[in-house]
Amino acid sequence: MMNVLRYSRFNIISGTKSFANYVQGQSPAPNIREYFYFINHQGMLFLDDARIKNFTSCFKEKKFLTFFFKRLKINDSNRYANEFPYLSLCGREKNYVSCDDLPIVFTHVIKNKNDDYFLSYGYAEDSLVVPFHPHKIFMNIKTGRVYHPGPLTANGIGLLKSKLAIEFSSRFKFENGENQGPTHFNWEGTEYILDNQWYQDKLHLLKNEIND
């Protein structure tokens, strides 16, 4: 396979954009293989150099997706950290990951037999979930995108898929006007005061870790 000059999307943590040269399956050291992936803002996983990125070309096998996302973490290695800010390790295989926004994208709400709610991500249904905290929904009023706490290994922030964010939008209450963002969120008959500070604190912490 020929070398690919890859334009990395905006890195929410470092705020940078950059290029990278790589070959899928390259071996920089004995018994080491490197692969490169991309996650779009709907949460679909692709090979980074796939020319067409849509539902037909994304990965769909639940077992693989579960394995891949459970091992996803911030790329703290000395390779491709700017271009691919996330990394999923599989034995001697290193899978570098870039994304539109964040690698964790919540696709739908799941309710278990105990009536507890969870947010599912990675298109792996109940195999990849985090507890749903209605008071920690955060809307970025500049972009309209909606976020919720995610797995700590993948920076602790997750993006809501567009369809889910739209469904949630009717539950918001704007006491200070829509230009100031939502202040309350209604879930199952309870109105929650939104805690937006967690998102700002998490971003601040992550940026400090990157700069250290």
Helices and strands as residue ranges (DSSP letters): E 4-7, E 19-22, E 33-39, E 45-47, H 62-70, E 72-74, E 86-90, E 93-99, E 105-111, E 117-121, G 125-127, E 129-131, G 134-136, E 138-139, E 146-149, G 152-154, E 157-160, H 162-169, E 172-173, G 178-180, E 184-187, E 190-193, H 197-211
